[in-house]
Amino acid sequence: MDTTWMHHGNCRDEPPAMFFPSDGVGVEIARRLCATCPVREPCLEYALANRIDHGVWGGASERERRRILKRRRLAAAQKG
C-alpha cells in the first residue's frame, strides 16, 4: 500500500502521542487537527485496511473504526 500520503498530513509536525490519547478530550483534539487534513481519507483507509486498533487515524477513534468495518462487512454480506 502506498504511504506517500503520510508526508502531507497535518500530523507530520505534531508529536505522535497526540494521536494516541488516553481520554476523550485527547481524541477530540486529534479529531480537530484531522478535520482539515488533506489526506484524511487515505489515512482512515490505511488504518482500516491494516486493522490498526489504537489511536486516531483519519479523524476516527478505535471505536469508530470498528463500527465502520462492521458496517462494511454487513453491507458486503447483503450484496453477496
VOBA-1610 file (N, C-alpha, C; in pm, whole numbers, padded with zeros to 5 digits, always signed):
BEGIN
Met+00084-00118+00000Met+00000+00000+00000Met+00088+00125+00000Asp+00055+00218-00083Asp+00129+00343-00096Asp+00109+00428+00030Thr+00216+00474+00088Thr+00207+00556+00208Thr+00268+00696+00188Thr+00289+00737+00065Thr+00346+00870+00040Thr+00255+00980+00092Trp+00126+00951+00106Trp+00031+01050+00158Trp+00069+01094+00299Met+00138+01009+00373Met+00173+01040+00512Met+00255+01168+00525His+00331+01200+00422His+00416+01320+00426His+00336+01449+00411His+00207+01437+00379His+00124+01555+00355His+00021+01578+00465Gly+00021+01493+00566Gly-00078+01503+00674Gly-00053+01619+00768Asn-00160+01670+00825Asn-00149+01775+00926Asn-00069+01727+01047Cys-00062+01597+01065Cys+00005+01539+01181Cys+00156+01533+01167Arg+00208+01558+01050Arg+00351+01537+01024Arg+00442+01615+01118Asp+00396+01728+01169Asp+00479+01809+01258Asp+00432+01804+01403Glu+00342+01713+01432Glu+00287+01700+01567Glu+00348+01579+01636Pro+00352+01580+01769Pro+00403+01463+01840Pro+00307+01345+01823Pro+00358+01227+01794Pro+00271+01111+01775Pro+00177+01086+01893Ala+00220+01119+02013Ala+00136+01096+02131Ala+00002+01168+02120Met-00002+01276+02044Met-00128+01349+02027Met-00236+01260+01964Phe-00197+01164+01885Phe-00291+01079+01813Phe-00314+00945+01881Phe-00256+00930+02000Phe-00276+00810+02080Phe-00316+00852+02221Pro-00429+00926+02230Pro-00472+00981+02359Pro-00528+00872+02451Ser-00529+00904+02578Ser-00583+00810+02676Ser-00721+00853+02726Asp-00773+00962+02671Asp-00905+01008+02715Asp-00982+01072+02600Gly-01108+01096+02624Gly-01195+01156+02522Gly-01154+01295+02480Val-01098+01372+02571Val-01054+01507+02538Val-00941+01500+02436Gly-00849+01409+02456Gly-00739+01391+02363Gly-00787+01349+02225Val-00890+01265+02222Val-00947+01223+02093Val-01003+01345+02020Glu-01072+01430+02091Glu-01131+01550+02028Glu-01023+01643+01975Ile-00914+01657+02046Ile-00804+01742+01999Ile-00747+01686+01869Ala-00725+01556+01866Ala-00672+01492+01744Ala-00772+01507+01629Arg-00899+01486+01657Arg-01002+01499+01552Arg-01003+01638+01490Arg-00985+01740+01573Arg-00984+01877+01520Arg-00870+01896+01422Leu-00755+01839+01451Leu-00642+01850+01359Leu-00672+01771+01231Cys-00734+01656+01246Cys-00767+01572+01130Cys-00876+01635+01042Ala-00962+01715+01101Ala-01078+01769+01030Ala-01039+01846+00904Thr-00925+01912+00907Thr-00883+01992+00791Thr-00767+01928+00715Cys-00739+01804+00745Cys-00624+01737+00685Cys-00651+01699+00539Pro-00557+01729+00450Pro-00577+01698+00309Pro-00568+01547+00277Val-00518+01468+00372Val-00505+01324+00346Val-00588+01241+00446Arg-00695+01299+00491Arg-00780+01231+00590Arg-00833+01098+00539Glu-00883+01095+00418Glu-00940+00971+00363Glu-00837+00859+00348Pro-00721+00884+00284Pro-00624+00775+00275Pro-00573+00731+00412Cys-00567+00821+00506Cys-00524+00787+00641Cys-00624+00691+00706Leu-00751+00723+00696Leu-00854+00636+00751Leu-00853+00500+00681Glu-00844+00500+00550Glu-00843+00374+00476Glu-00722+00289+00510Tyr-00609+00353+00533Tyr-00488+00282+00573Tyr-00511+00210+00707Ala-00568+00283+00802Ala-00594+00224+00933Ala-00695+00110+00923Leu-00796+00125+00840Leu-00897+00020+00824Leu-00836-00102+00756Ala-00762-00080+00650Ala-00703-00191+00574Ala-00602-00270+00656Asn-00532-00200+00745Asn-00430-00264+00827Asn-00478-00301+00966Arg-00606-00283+00989Arg-00668-00318+01118Arg-00592-00257+01237Ile-00558-00130+01221Ile-00489-00060+01330Ile-00593-00029+01437Asp-00569-00081+01555Asp-00672-00067+01657Asp-00635+00027+01772His-00538+00113+01752His-00504+00213+01852His-00488+00349+01786Gly-00529+00452+01858Gly-00508+00588+01811Gly-00618+00642+01722Val-00599+00766+01685Val-00691+00837+01596Val-00627+00840+01458Trp-00696+00786+01361Trp-00648+00781+01221Trp-00760+00834+01133Gly-00729+00928+01047Gly-00831+00983+00958Gly-00947+01045+01033Gly-00921+01091+01154Gly-01025+01154+01234Gly-01116+01056+01306Ala-01086+00927+01299Ala-01172+00826+01361Ala-01099+00756+01476Ser-01170+00740+01585Ser-01116+00669+01701Ser-01121+00518+01676Glu-01065+00443+01769Glu-01067+00297+01757Glu-01210+00246+01745Arg-01296+00295+01832Arg-01436+00252+01833Arg-01505+00285+01701Glu-01481+00405+01651Glu-01543+00445+01524Glu-01495+00358+01409Arg-01367+00325+01408Arg-01316+00239+01301Arg-01376+00098+01309Arg-01395+00047+01429Arg-01462-00084+01443Arg-01603-00078+01386Arg-01673+00030+01413Arg-01809+00046+01360Arg-01809+00053+01207Ile-01713+00127+01151Ile-01703+00138+01005Ile-01680+00000+00944Leu-01586-00076+01002Leu-01557-00210+00949Leu-01678-00301+00961Lys-01751-00291+01070Lys-01872-00373+01087Lys-01976-00338+00982Arg-01998-00209+00960Arg-02095-00167+00858Arg-02055-00217+00720Arg-01926-00209+00690Arg-01878-00256+00559Arg-01897-00406+00544Arg-01869-00482+00651Arg-01889-00628+00646Arg-02035-00662+00624Leu-02123-00593+00696Leu-02266-00618+00681Leu-02315-00583+00541Ala-02266-00472+00487Ala-02305-00431+00352Ala-02255-00532+00250Ala-02133-00581+00267Ala-02077-00681+00175Ala-02155-00811+00182Ala-02196-00849+00303Ala-02273-00973+00320Ala-02410-00962+00254Gln-02469-00845+00258Gln-02600-00824+00197Gln-02591-00829+00045Lys-02478-00785-00010Lys-02458-00789-00155Lys-02431-00930-00201Gly-02357-01005-00117Gly-02308-01139-00154Gly-02414-01239-00161
//
